[in-house]
Amino acid sequence: MKSPMVGLCGNSGAVELGLLGGFELRGADASLLVLPTRKAEMLLAYLALPAGHAHSREKLAALLWGDRQDAQARGSLRNALAAIRAVLGADAVRGERDMVEIEPARILADVDRLAAAASGETVVDDALLQLALRAELLEGVVPPSEGFAEWLSFERTRCDGLAAHAAQRAIAAHEEAGRFAAAVDLAQRLVARDPLREHSQRLLIRSYLVAGEHSRASAQLQSCREVLARELGVAVSDETAALLQQSSIVRCAEGQPSKAPPTVAGVVDGRFPVAVLPFANLGGDREEDFIAEGFSEDIVTELSRRREFMVIASQSSALFSGRPETASTAATELSVRYALTGSLRRADAQLRVTVQLIDARGNRCIWAQRYDRAVADIFAVQDEIVASIVASVDAEVRHDERERAARKLPRELDAWELFHRGLRHVYRFTREDVSAGEELFERARRLAPDFALPHAGLAYAAFVKAIWYFVADPRPTVAAGLAHAEQALLLDGDSAFAHFAIGRLLTVAGDLDRALHYLALAVELNPSFAQAHFGLAQAQIYAARPQQALASIAIALRLSPKDPLASMMLTLSSFCHYSLADYAQAELDARRAAQLHRRETWSRLALAAALVALDRIDEAKVAVAEARGIEPSLSLDSFSRLVASVPQELRMRVWAGLKAAGIALQS
């Protein structure tokens, strides 16, 4: 029987690594590959999650062969690495001095594919999802050390969250396609997997309602109430109860109103409520508690500087345990939606920091990460990790809010949710979705006339329509977008998104001095706003500063590696390298961008220009044909109108390359 993991890999040259349900390694031809020992398998699994992350040989030896003398442990590590190279290829394992890592292009783990499905980068694969829901990561593995056990527990928790998120996407896809029985079946599997996870219960109730099975929805709500009361001693949330109330089905027991459970705050005055719980010191040395306290205090300070967050004061959050399993309770008591938990362990010269971001509605882990650093300078390491955590929390909360708005029924949405649902549509970058996003922004504007973000959303939609060739003449669209952006700034002069939107439009309009000014302000207002860094990069290349633009793109991709605009970031990087005559790198970035977004023209244009410069005209013509297939009206004239403000030398080089690749002067 064919393994569920076979065929998951999009890169035909990569080896496929199955970790869900055990360990399985298959070549590009689906042949089974075998490593000689269980510890070699564990080593590969550790190096592959994530691939490309370097680990010290000393740490790897201690994790897997800590019961042996140093020389023996290092010898065993060398043998295991040699076995992995023999199976995957000599260049699959990279080593520099005392560090070891797996080449990411040579291996794809099923967990990576699950993560891509959970984030919406790829369509959910049914076989993979079923495997993730029924199997455990590295099932049957006995951890050889406490450190490996801690890593395995963390990765299993992460996989549980990814599987639930991917299942939620699959349920939504089934419902949208009218496959109501399949949606119900998947929701039932989620509940059977963890009956105490209220979010899964809510998905099942909603699936019953969408399928028209109101009596089953009512029975499921009662079952949910009973199991939560019996096992956890809590009542269902308002959000769960409201599902039936909205359908005029729910009835209070014996006609009496039930006691209202504690509520979890949604967005408050346009800000995300979050609590940073005390970080736990797992090292055992009580004198090092100050390091753990320092992490949580610094994160509170840095998040508080982001005006989009309402952060609970440390004096209140310090009253609660920082354990992930109690985060939802703490968040409910503090009336916030999100809780950040963490721990750190210091061993000799190494520091490991583990963090999780918990959505209290359903006790769902929406993001988790670990950081392994040397402790040569503890305070520099602390600053680096805190900055990374704050940036990730910012990006993940925004993503979660867009997804939450998308899951709600249209009649339930308030102005804030309408804005995020509209933004979710616009980030799909199709004509239909941009129009749908504009309708939602207009509804939000009518619902809350003094709310700045709907105007900023309309401004950004205008930018997208202009830059993606959705309008024949972009000038009126840009002018209308600028009017909305200016209104957004009048309503909220401190909105990073409004500054970002007007900066993008001014870039297209050719007003580069003002564009650079507004985009720099957007970055200043929210240093974690990846798209503001990207917008600044575009203005910088328009201002003939490709090196500065590349630095801004690198920051944007580091802040938000799975950003909806990642394909555009890579496309712009391609044009920057083209400007610097680095055509090989320009080709690589353009191909990566094209893989991320299959219905987008600019990456194909960047690829065509790079290929012409590399004297590969036939391949360039294929890229142009793909671009014309996406946008039939594409022409040199339409291209020239949109890049009129790009430095003339660069503009004419790209123009000549596209002409050589077969783009006509007029459509």
C-alpha positions as CSV (number, residue, x, y, z in Angstrom):
1,M,0.0,0.0,0.0
2,K,1.4,3.4,-1.0
3,S,2.4,5.6,2.0
4,P,0.3,8.7,2.6
5,M,3.4,10.8,2.4
6,V,4.3,9.7,-1.2
7,G,3.7,12.5,-3.7
8,L,3.6,15.3,-1.1
9,C,6.8,16.9,-2.3
10,G,6.6,19.7,-4.8
11,N,10.3,19.6,-5.5
12,S,10.9,16.5,-7.5
13,G,14.6,16.3,-6.4
14,A,13.9,16.4,-2.7
15,V,13.8,13.4,-0.4
16,E,10.4,13.0,1.4
17,L,10.6,12.6,5.2
18,G,7.6,11.2,7.0
19,L,7.6,11.8,10.7
20,L,3.8,11.6,11.5
21,G,3.1,8.1,12.8
22,G,6.7,7.0,13.0
23,F,9.6,7.5,10.6
24,E,9.7,6.9,6.8
25,L,12.1,8.2,4.2
26,R,11.5,8.0,0.5
27,G,13.4,9.1,-2.5
28,A,12.2,11.3,-5.4
29,D,11.1,8.1,-7.1
30,A,9.1,7.1,-4.0
31,S,11.5,4.3,-3.2
32,L,11.9,3.5,0.4
33,L,15.2,4.6,1.9
34,V,16.6,3.1,5.1
35,L,18.9,4.5,7.8
36,P,20.9,1.9,9.8
37,T,20.0,2.9,13.3
38,R,17.1,4.5,15.2
39,K,19.3,7.2,16.5
40,A,20.3,8.1,13.0
41,E,16.6,8.5,12.3
42,M,16.1,10.7,15.3
43,L,19.1,12.8,14.3
44,L,17.7,13.4,10.8
45,A,14.3,14.3,12.3
46,Y,15.9,16.8,14.7
47,L,17.9,18.4,11.9
48,A,14.9,18.5,9.6
49,L,12.6,20.5,11.9
50,P,13.5,23.0,10.6
51,A,15.9,22.2,7.8
52,G,18.6,24.8,7.3
53,H,19.0,25.5,11.0
54,A,22.5,25.0,12.2
55,H,23.2,23.0,15.4
56,S,26.5,22.5,17.3
57,R,28.0,19.0,17.2
58,E,28.4,19.2,21.0
59,K,24.6,19.7,21.4
60,L,23.7,16.9,19.0
61,A,26.0,14.5,20.7
62,A,24.6,15.3,24.1
63,L,21.0,15.0,22.9
64,L,21.4,11.5,21.4
65,W,24.4,10.0,23.0
66,G,24.6,11.8,26.4
67,D,25.1,8.5,28.2
68,R,28.5,8.0,26.6
69,Q,31.9,9.6,27.0
70,D,32.5,12.7,24.9
71,A,34.8,11.0,22.4
72,Q,32.4,8.1,22.0
73,A,29.4,10.4,21.6
74,R,31.1,12.5,18.9
75,G,32.2,9.3,17.1
76,S,28.6,8.0,17.2
77,L,27.5,11.4,15.8
78,R,30.0,11.2,13.0
79,N,28.8,7.7,12.1
80,A,25.1,8.8,12.1
81,L,25.9,11.9,9.9
82,A,27.9,9.6,7.5
83,A,24.9,7.3,7.2
84,I,22.6,10.2,6.5
85,R,25.0,11.5,3.8
86,A,25.1,8.0,2.3
87,V,21.4,7.9,1.9
88,L,20.6,11.6,1.0
89,G,23.8,12.5,-0.8
90,A,27.1,14.0,0.2
91,D,25.8,17.6,-0.1
92,A,22.7,17.1,1.9
93,V,24.4,17.6,5.2
94,R,26.3,20.9,5.5
95,G,29.0,21.4,8.1
96,E,31.0,24.4,9.0
97,R,33.5,24.2,11.8
98,D,31.5,22.7,14.7
99,M,28.1,23.4,13.2
100,V,25.8,21.0,11.3
101,E,22.7,21.5,9.2
102,I,20.5,19.9,6.6
103,E,20.3,21.5,3.1
104,P,16.6,22.6,3.0
105,A,16.3,21.9,-0.8
106,R,17.2,18.3,-0.3
107,I,14.5,17.3,2.1
108,L,10.8,17.9,2.7
109,A,9.2,16.7,5.9
110,D,5.4,16.0,6.0
111,V,5.3,18.4,9.0
112,D,6.5,21.2,6.6
113,R,3.7,20.3,4.2
114,L,1.2,20.3,7.1
115,A,2.5,23.7,8.1
116,A,2.0,25.1,4.6
117,A,-1.5,23.7,4.5
118,A,-2.3,25.2,8.0
119,S,-1.1,28.6,6.9
120,G,-3.0,28.6,3.6
121,E,0.1,28.4,1.4
122,T,-1.1,25.2,-0.2
123,V,-4.3,23.2,-0.5
124,V,-4.9,20.8,2.4
125,D,-4.0,17.2,1.3
126,D,-6.7,14.8,2.6
127,A,-4.3,11.9,3.1
128,L,-1.8,14.0,5.0
129,L,-4.5,15.6,7.1
130,Q,-6.0,12.2,8.1
131,L,-2.6,11.0,9.0
132,A,-1.9,14.1,11.1
133,L,-5.2,13.7,13.0
134,R,-4.7,10.0,13.9
135,A,-0.9,9.7,14.3
136,E,1.7,11.2,16.6
137,L,5.0,12.7,15.6
138,L,7.7,10.1,15.7
139,E,5.3,7.6,17.3
140,G,6.9,4.9,19.3
141,V,10.2,6.8,19.8
142,V,11.8,6.6,23.2
143,P,13.7,9.9,23.9
144,P,17.3,9.2,24.7
145,S,17.7,12.3,26.8
146,E,15.7,15.0,28.7
147,G,16.6,17.6,26.0
148,F,15.3,15.4,23.2
149,A,12.2,14.7,25.2
150,E,11.6,18.4,25.6
151,W,12.1,19.0,21.9
152,L,9.8,16.1,21.0
153,S,7.1,17.3,23.3
154,F,7.3,20.8,21.8
155,E,7.1,19.5,18.2
156,R,4.2,17.2,19.0
157,T,2.3,20.2,20.5
158,R,3.1,22.2,17.4
159,C,1.9,19.4,15.1
160,D,-1.3,19.2,17.0
161,G,-1.9,22.9,16.5
162,L,-1.0,22.6,12.8
163,A,-3.3,19.6,12.3
164,A,-6.2,21.4,13.9
165,H,-5.6,24.6,11.8
166,A,-5.3,22.6,8.6
167,A,-8.5,20.7,9.5
168,Q,-10.3,24.0,10.0
169,R,-9.3,25.1,6.6
170,A,-10.4,21.8,5.1
171,I,-13.8,22.1,6.8
172,A,-14.3,25.6,5.4
173,A,-13.4,24.4,1.9
174,H,-15.8,21.5,2.2
175,E,-18.6,23.8,3.3
176,E,-17.9,26.3,0.5
177,A,-18.1,23.5,-2.0
178,G,-21.3,22.1,-0.6
179,R,-19.7,18.9,0.8
180,F,-21.5,19.2,4.1
181,A,-21.2,15.6,5.1
182,A,-17.4,15.7,4.6
183,A,-17.2,18.9,6.7
184,V,-19.2,17.3,9.5
185,D,-17.1,14.1,9.4
186,L,-13.9,16.1,9.7
187,A,-15.2,18.2,12.5
188,Q,-16.3,15.0,14.3
189,R,-12.8,13.7,14.0
190,L,-11.4,16.8,15.6
191,V,-13.8,16.5,18.6
192,A,-13.1,12.8,19.0
193,R,-9.4,13.7,19.1
194,D,-9.8,16.2,21.9
195,P,-13.3,16.6,23.3
196,L,-12.1,19.3,25.8
197,R,-10.9,21.6,23.0
198,E,-13.9,24.0,22.8
199,H,-12.8,25.4,19.4
200,S,-13.2,21.9,17.9
201,Q,-16.6,21.6,19.5
202,R,-17.6,24.9,18.1
203,L,-16.5,23.9,14.6
204,L,-18.7,20.8,14.8
205,I,-21.7,22.7,16.0
206,R,-21.2,25.2,13.2
207,S,-20.8,22.4,10.6
208,Y,-24.1,20.9,11.7
209,L,-25.8,24.3,11.4
210,V,-24.3,24.9,7.9
211,A,-25.5,21.4,6.9
212,G,-29.0,22.2,8.2
213,E,-28.9,19.7,11.0
214,H,-30.1,22.0,13.8
215,S,-31.2,19.3,16.2
216,R,-27.7,17.7,16.0
217,A,-26.1,21.1,16.6
218,S,-28.3,21.6,19.6
219,A,-27.4,18.1,21.0
220,Q,-23.7,18.8,20.4
221,L,-23.9,22.1,22.3
222,Q,-25.4,20.3,25.2
223,S,-22.7,17.6,25.0
224,C,-20.1,20.3,24.9
225,R,-21.6,21.9,28.0
226,E,-21.6,18.7,29.9
227,V,-18.1,17.6,29.1
228,L,-16.6,21.0,29.9
229,A,-18.4,21.2,33.2
230,R,-17.6,17.7,34.2
231,E,-13.9,17.6,33.2
232,L,-12.8,21.2,33.6
233,G,-15.5,22.8,35.8
234,V,-16.1,25.6,33.3
235,A,-19.1,26.8,31.2
236,V,-19.0,27.1,27.4
237,S,-17.9,30.5,26.1
238,D,-20.3,33.2,24.9
239,E,-19.0,32.6,21.3
240,T,-20.0,28.9,21.4
241,A,-23.5,29.5,22.9
242,A,-24.1,32.3,20.4
243,L,-23.9,29.9,17.5
244,L,-27.3,28.5,18.3
245,Q,-28.7,31.8,19.6
246,Q,-28.0,33.3,16.2
247,S,-30.1,30.6,14.7
248,S,-32.9,31.0,17.2
249,I,-32.4,27.5,18.5
250,V,-30.8,27.7,21.8
251,R,-33.0,27.5,24.9
252,C,-32.0,27.9,28.5
253,A,-32.4,24.9,30.7
254,E,-35.8,24.7,32.2
255,G,-36.5,28.2,31.0
256,Q,-34.0,29.8,33.3
257,P,-31.0,31.9,32.2
258,S,-27.7,30.2,32.9
259,K,-24.9,31.9,34.7
260,A,-22.7,33.8,32.2
261,P,-19.2,32.4,31.9
262,P,-16.2,34.7,32.0
263,T,-15.8,36.5,28.7
264,V,-12.7,36.7,26.6
265,A,-12.2,40.1,25.1
266,G,-12.0,40.6,21.4
267,V,-10.5,43.7,19.9
268,V,-10.7,46.6,22.3
269,D,-10.7,50.1,20.8
270,G,-8.9,48.8,17.7
271,R,-6.2,47.0,19.8
272,F,-5.4,43.4,20.3
273,P,-5.6,42.4,24.0
274,V,-2.7,40.2,25.1
275,A,-1.1,39.0,28.3
276,V,2.5,38.0,28.7
277,L,2.6,35.4,31.4
278,P,5.8,34.8,33.5
279,F,8.5,32.8,31.7
280,A,9.4,29.6,33.5
281,N,13.0,28.9,34.4
282,L,13.5,25.2,33.8
283,G,17.2,25.1,34.5
284,G,16.8,24.4,38.2
285,D,19.0,27.3,39.4
286,R,16.8,29.7,41.3
287,E,19.4,32.4,41.0
288,E,18.7,32.5,37.3
289,D,15.1,33.3,37.7
290,F,16.0,36.9,36.9
291,I,16.8,35.9,33.3
292,A,13.3,34.4,32.9
293,E,11.7,37.5,34.5
294,G,13.8,39.7,32.2
295,F,12.4,38.0,29.1
296,S,8.8,38.5,30.1
297,E,9.3,42.1,31.3
298,D,11.1,43.0,28.1
299,I,8.4,41.5,25.9
300,V,5.7,43.4,27.8
301,T,7.7,46.6,27.3
302,E,8.3,46.1,23.6
303,L,4.7,45.0,22.9
304,S,3.4,48.0,24.8
305,R,5.2,50.2,22.3
306,R,3.0,48.8,19.5
307,R,-0.1,50.9,19.6
308,E,-2.1,47.9,18.1
309,F,-1.7,45.9,21.3
310,M,-3.3,46.4,24.7
311,V,-0.9,44.7,27.0
312,I,-1.9,43.7,30.5
313,A,0.5,45.1,33.1
314,S,3.1,42.8,34.5
315,Q,1.8,43.2,38.1
316,S,-1.5,41.5,37.0
317,S,-0.1,38.8,34.6
318,A,2.6,37.8,37.1
319,L,-0.1,36.4,39.4
320,F,-0.6,33.5,37.0
321,S,1.5,30.4,36.1
322,G,3.3,30.6,32.7
323,R,2.5,27.0,31.9
324,P,0.9,26.6,28.4
325,E,-1.9,24.3,29.8
326,T,-3.1,27.1,32.1
327,A,-2.7,30.0,29.6
328,S,-6.4,29.9,28.5
329,T,-7.6,30.2,32.1
330,A,-5.2,33.1,32.8
331,A,-6.4,34.9,29.6
332,T,-10.0,34.5,30.6
333,E,-9.4,35.9,34.1
334,L,-7.5,38.8,32.6
335,S,-10.1,39.4,29.9
336,V,-7.7,39.1,27.0
337,R,-7.9,37.0,23.9
338,Y,-4.2,36.1,23.5
339,A,-1.7,34.9,26.1
340,L,2.1,34.4,25.4
341,T,3.8,31.7,27.5
342,G,7.4,30.7,27.6
343,S,10.2,28.9,29.3
344,L,14.0,28.9,29.2
345,R,16.6,26.4,30.1
346,R,20.3,27.3,30.5
347,A,22.8,24.5,30.3
348,D,26.5,25.4,30.3
349,A,27.0,27.8,27.5
350,Q,23.7,27.2,25.8
351,L,20.3,28.9,26.3
352,R,17.0,27.5,24.9
353,V,13.9,29.7,24.9
354,T,10.5,28.2,24.0
355,V,7.4,30.3,23.4
356,Q,3.8,29.7,22.5
357,L,1.0,32.1,21.6
358,I,-2.3,30.9,22.9
359,D,-5.7,32.0,21.6
360,A,-7.9,31.7,24.7
361,R,-11.1,31.1,22.7
362,G,-10.7,27.4,22.3
363,N,-7.3,27.2,24.0
364,R,-5.6,27.0,20.6
365,C,-1.8,27.4,20.1
366,I,-1.6,29.6,17.0
367,W,2.2,29.9,17.0
368,A,5.1,28.3,18.7
369,Q,8.9,28.7,18.4
370,R,12.1,27.8,20.0
371,Y,15.4,29.6,20.1
372,D,18.8,28.0,20.8
373,R,21.6,30.5,21.4
374,A,25.0,30.6,23.0
375,V,25.1,32.6,26.2
376,A,28.4,34.4,25.6
377,D,26.5,37.7,26.0
378,I,23.2,37.0,27.7
379,F,21.8,40.5,27.3
380,A,22.6,40.7,23.6
381,V,21.0,37.3,23.1
382,Q,18.0,38.4,25.2
383,D,17.5,41.5,23.0
384,E,17.7,39.5,19.8
385,I,15.2,36.9,21.0
386,V,12.7,39.4,22.4
387,A,12.7,41.3,19.1
388,S,12.0,38.1,17.2
389,I,9.2,37.1,19.5
390,V,7.5,40.5,19.4
391,A,7.7,40.6,15.5
392,S,6.3,37.0,15.3
393,V,3.5,37.8,17.8
394,D,2.6,40.9,15.8
395,A,2.4,38.9,12.5
396,E,0.6,35.9,13.9
397,V,-2.1,37.9,15.8
398,R,-2.9,39.9,12.6
399,H,-3.1,36.7,10.6
400,D,-5.3,35.1,13.2
401,E,-7.7,38.1,13.3
402,R,-8.1,37.9,9.5
403,E,-8.8,34.2,9.7
404,R,-11.2,34.6,12.5
405,A,-13.2,37.3,10.6
406,A,-13.3,35.0,7.6
407,R,-14.9,32.2,9.6
408,K,-17.8,34.3,10.9
409,L,-21.1,34.6,9.2
410,P,-21.5,38.0,7.4
411,R,-24.3,39.2,9.6
412,E,-22.1,38.7,12.7
413,L,-19.3,41.0,11.6
414,D,-18.5,44.4,13.2
415,A,-16.5,47.1,11.5
416,W,-13.2,45.8,12.8
417,E,-14.0,42.3,11.5
418,L,-15.3,43.6,8.2
419,F,-12.0,45.4,7.7
420,H,-9.9,42.2,8.4
421,R,-12.2,40.1,6.2
422,G,-11.8,42.6,3.4
423,L,-8.1,42.6,3.8
424,R,-8.0,38.8,3.6
425,H,-9.8,39.1,0.2
426,V,-7.5,41.8,-1.1
427,Y,-4.4,39.7,-0.1
428,R,-5.5,37.0,-2.6
429,F,-4.8,39.5,-5.4
430,T,-7.5,38.5,-7.9
431,R,-10.0,40.9,-9.5
432,E,-12.9,39.2,-7.8
433,D,-11.4,39.2,-4.4
434,V,-10.3,42.8,-4.5
435,S,-13.9,43.8,-5.5
436,A,-15.2,41.7,-2.6
437,G,-12.7,43.3,-0.2
438,E,-13.8,46.8,-1.4
439,E,-17.4,45.9,-0.6
440,L,-16.5,44.9,2.9
441,F,-14.4,48.0,3.5
442,E,-17.4,50.1,2.3
443,R,-19.7,48.3,4.7
444,A,-17.2,48.9,7.6
445,R,-17.0,52.6,6.6
446,R,-20.8,53.0,6.7
447,L,-21.0,51.1,10.0
448,A,-18.2,53.2,11.7
449,P,-17.7,56.5,9.9
450,D,-14.9,57.6,12.2
451,F,-12.9,54.3,11.8
452,A,-9.7,55.0,9.8
453,L,-8.8,51.5,8.7
454,P,-11.7,51.0,6.1
455,H,-10.5,54.1,4.3
456,A,-6.9,52.7,4.5
457,G,-8.2,49.4,3.1
458,L,-9.9,51.1,0.2
459,A,-6.6,53.0,-0.5
460,Y,-4.6,49.8,-0.5
461,A,-7.2,48.1,-2.7
462,A,-6.7,50.9,-5.2
463,F,-3.0,50.3,-5.1
464,V,-3.5,46.6,-5.8
465,K,-5.8,47.3,-8.7
466,A,-3.3,49.7,-10.2
467,I,-0.2,47.5,-9.8
468,W,-1.8,44.2,-10.8
469,Y,-3.2,45.5,-14.1
470,F,-6.8,45.3,-12.9
471,V,-7.6,48.7,-14.5
472,A,-6.8,50.0,-18.0
473,D,-5.7,53.4,-16.8
474,P,-4.3,53.4,-13.2
475,R,-4.3,57.2,-12.7
476,P,-7.9,57.7,-11.7
477,T,-7.7,54.7,-9.4
478,V,-4.6,56.0,-7.7
479,A,-6.1,59.4,-7.3
480,A,-9.2,57.9,-5.6
481,G,-7.0,55.7,-3.4
482,L,-5.0,58.7,-2.3
483,A,-8.2,60.5,-1.2
484,H,-9.1,57.5,1.0
485,A,-5.6,57.3,2.4
486,E,-5.6,61.0,3.3
487,Q,-9.0,60.6,5.0
488,A,-7.6,57.6,7.0
489,L,-4.8,59.8,8.2
490,L,-7.2,62.6,9.2
491,L,-9.1,60.0,11.3
492,D,-6.0,58.4,12.8
493,G,-2.7,60.1,12.3
494,D,-0.8,57.3,14.1
495,S,-2.1,54.4,12.0
496,A,0.9,52.5,10.5
497,F,-1.4,50.9,7.9
498,A,-2.7,54.2,6.7
499,H,0.9,55.5,6.3
500,F,1.8,52.3,4.5
501,A,-1.2,52.6,2.1
502,I,-0.5,56.3,1.2
503,G,3.2,55.5,0.8
504,R,2.5,52.7,-1.7
505,L,0.1,54.9,-3.7
506,L,2.6,57.8,-3.8
507,T,5.3,55.4,-5.0
508,V,3.1,54.4,-8.0
509,A,2.2,58.1,-8.6
510,G,5.9,59.0,-8.7
511,D,6.0,61.3,-5.7
512,L,9.0,59.5,-4.2
513,D,10.0,62.0,-1.6
514,R,6.6,61.9,0.1
515,A,6.4,58.1,-0.4
516,L,9.7,57.6,1.4
517,H,8.6,59.9,4.1
518,Y,5.3,58.1,4.8
519,L,6.7,54.6,4.5
520,A,9.6,55.5,6.9
521,L,6.9,56.8,9.3
522,A,5.0,53.5,9.0
523,V,8.1,51.6,9.9
524,E,8.7,53.9,12.8
525,L,5.1,53.5,14.1
526,N,5.4,49.7,13.9
527,P,8.9,48.3,13.4
528,S,7.4,44.8,13.1
529,F,5.1,45.7,10.1
530,A,6.8,43.6,7.4
531,Q,4.8,45.1,4.6
532,A,5.8,48.6,5.5
533,H,9.5,47.5,5.1
534,F,8.5,46.0,1.8
535,G,6.8,49.2,0.7
536,L,9.8,51.2,1.7
537,A,12.0,48.8,-0.4
538,Q,9.8,49.5,-3.5
539,A,10.2,53.2,-3.0
540,Q,13.9,52.8,-2.5
541,I,14.4,51.0,-5.8
542,Y,12.3,53.6,-7.5
543,A,14.7,56.1,-6.0
544,A,17.7,54.1,-7.5
545,R,18.8,52.7,-4.2
546,P,18.8,48.9,-4.9
547,Q,21.1,48.0,-2.0
548,Q,19.0,49.7,0.5
549,A,15.9,48.1,-1.0
550,L,17.5,44.6,-0.6
551,A,18.2,45.3,3.1
552,S,14.5,46.4,3.6
553,I,13.3,43.2,1.8
554,A,15.5,41.1,4.0
555,I,13.9,42.7,7.1
556,A,10.4,42.1,5.7
557,L,11.0,38.5,5.0
558,R,12.6,37.9,8.3
559,L,9.7,39.5,10.1
560,S,7.0,37.7,8.1
561,P,8.4,34.7,6.1
562,K,4.9,33.5,5.2
563,D,3.5,37.0,4.4
564,P,0.7,37.2,1.8
565,L,3.0,39.5,-0.1
566,A,6.0,37.2,0.1
567,S,5.9,36.5,-3.7
568,M,6.0,40.3,-4.4
569,M,8.9,40.7,-1.9
570,L,10.9,38.1,-3.8
571,T,9.9,39.7,-7.2
572,L,11.2,43.0,-6.0
573,S,14.3,41.4,-4.8
574,S,14.7,39.9,-8.3
575,F,14.5,43.4,-9.9
576,C,17.0,44.7,-7.3
577,H,19.5,42.0,-8.3
578,Y,18.8,42.7,-12.0
579,S,19.5,46.4,-11.4
580,L,22.9,45.3,-9.9
581,A,23.6,43.0,-12.9
582,D,23.4,39.9,-10.7
583,Y,21.2,38.1,-13.2
584,A,21.6,34.6,-11.7
585,Q,20.2,35.7,-8.3
586,A,17.5,37.6,-10.1
587,E,16.4,34.4,-11.8
588,L,16.4,32.5,-8.6
589,D,14.3,35.0,-6.7
590,A,11.8,35.3,-9.6
591,R,11.4,31.6,-9.8
592,R,10.8,31.4,-6.0
593,A,8.2,34.2,-6.3
594,A,6.4,32.4,-9.2
595,Q,6.2,29.2,-7.1
596,L,4.5,31.1,-4.2
597,H,1.8,32.7,-6.4
598,R,0.6,31.0,-9.5
599,R,-1.7,33.8,-10.7
600,E,0.6,36.7,-10.7
601,T,2.3,38.5,-13.6
602,W,5.2,40.5,-12.1
603,S,7.3,37.5,-11.0
604,R,7.1,36.2,-14.6
605,L,8.2,39.6,-16.0
606,A,11.1,39.6,-13.6
607,L,12.0,36.1,-14.6
608,A,11.8,36.9,-18.3
609,A,14.0,40.0,-18.0
610,A,16.6,38.0,-16.1
611,L,16.6,35.1,-18.6
612,V,17.0,37.5,-21.5
613,A,20.0,39.0,-19.7
614,L,21.4,35.5,-19.3
615,D,20.9,35.0,-23.1
616,R,18.2,32.3,-22.6
617,I,15.6,33.8,-24.9
618,D,13.4,30.7,-25.4
619,E,13.0,30.3,-21.6
620,A,12.1,34.0,-21.3
621,K,9.4,33.6,-23.9
622,V,7.9,30.8,-21.9
623,A,7.8,33.1,-18.8
624,V,6.1,35.8,-20.9
625,A,3.6,33.3,-22.2
626,E,2.7,32.4,-18.6
627,A,2.3,36.1,-17.8
628,R,0.0,36.7,-20.8
629,G,-2.0,33.7,-19.8
630,I,-2.7,35.3,-16.5
631,E,-3.2,38.8,-17.9
632,P,-4.0,38.8,-21.6
633,S,-4.0,42.7,-21.8
634,L,-0.3,42.8,-20.8
635,S,1.7,45.0,-23.1
636,L,4.8,47.2,-23.0
637,D,2.6,50.2,-22.9
638,S,0.8,49.1,-19.8
639,F,4.1,48.1,-18.2
640,S,5.6,51.5,-18.9
641,R,2.7,53.4,-17.4
642,L,3.1,51.5,-14.1
643,V,6.8,51.9,-13.8
644,A,7.1,55.5,-15.2
645,S,8.8,56.6,-12.0
646,V,11.4,53.8,-12.0
647,P,14.9,55.1,-12.9
648,Q,15.1,55.4,-16.7
649,E,18.2,53.2,-17.1
650,L,16.7,50.3,-15.2
651,R,13.3,50.8,-16.8
652,M,14.7,50.8,-20.3
653,R,16.8,47.7,-19.7
654,V,13.8,45.8,-18.4
655,W,11.6,47.2,-21.2
656,A,14.2,46.0,-23.9
657,G,14.4,42.6,-22.2
658,L,10.6,42.1,-22.2
659,K,10.4,43.2,-25.8
660,A,13.0,40.6,-26.7
661,A,11.0,38.0,-24.8
662,G,8.0,38.7,-27.0
663,I,5.7,41.2,-25.2
664,A,4.0,43.4,-27.8
665,L,4.0,47.2,-27.6
666,Q,0.2,47.3,-27.3
667,S,-2.3,44.6,-26.3
